[in-house]
Amino acid sequence: MAFVLNLLLSVVLVAVIMVALIATLGWLASTPPYSGPVTDHFDGKRFRNQRATPHNDFRDAAKWASHRQQGFWRPYRDEPAGPAPPQRGVGDQLRVTFINHTTVLLQTHGVNILTDPIWSNRCGPVSWFGPRRARPPGIRFQDLPPIDVVLLSHNHYDHCDLPSLKRLARSHHPKLIAPLGNKRFLERRNIPVFEELDWWSTTSISPDVTVTAVPARHFSGRGLFDRDRSLWSGFVIQTPSGSICFAADSGFGEHFAEIRTRMGESRLALLP
């Protein structure tokens, strides 16, 4: 009887330790909660889409993971990288280099802009865990031209890749622009943030180029306790020769028409 009791206590102790460990790791991975005034998309604690999108429950994620129908996906295949882009664009010409996922290099009006950079082999809380890439990046990191600006749309692992952001911060010192609630998290990890923006807020990155954060239909979260605690967005880059819309990880919604109405016609739209 004593043996069974001791065994039961050991099992309970191991279970408690595992739960505590998971909770601790989930807390460490989480983005600190944003504090700011209540708006039409922030209730004082969490951000929300313009149209309600229920996804705050763990059961929603579990249902999606267990019921989704995955299409055919090829195994990893190594391929040679593309040629190195030029150091700068020419005048008002717009040069676009697709690298991978939502990582795109935009070169125009003397400015080099990189969106949601990810060069890691996996996207996850640690280097050995998380979805593995199916192709190498289209451009090698060492072949990048000087990066002036990084646009970060939200904090999911496949968009907010900390190793890539740290590497860019060390070697290029770009102006990193992110939605509300991401600055504190990034700067704690030695990734300087130039500015964090609310939807429809604008910042200047050169005399000719401005960036405006625009609504997206998505969500945020990296750990167990930070669902929608930081904002997600797309961006509109305005230049004298036209604007560029980077929609990032947005689902479809009325916000696309609103962006068109408020920001005008786009020279280029990067859509998921």
Disulfide bonds with the S-S distance in Angstrom:
none
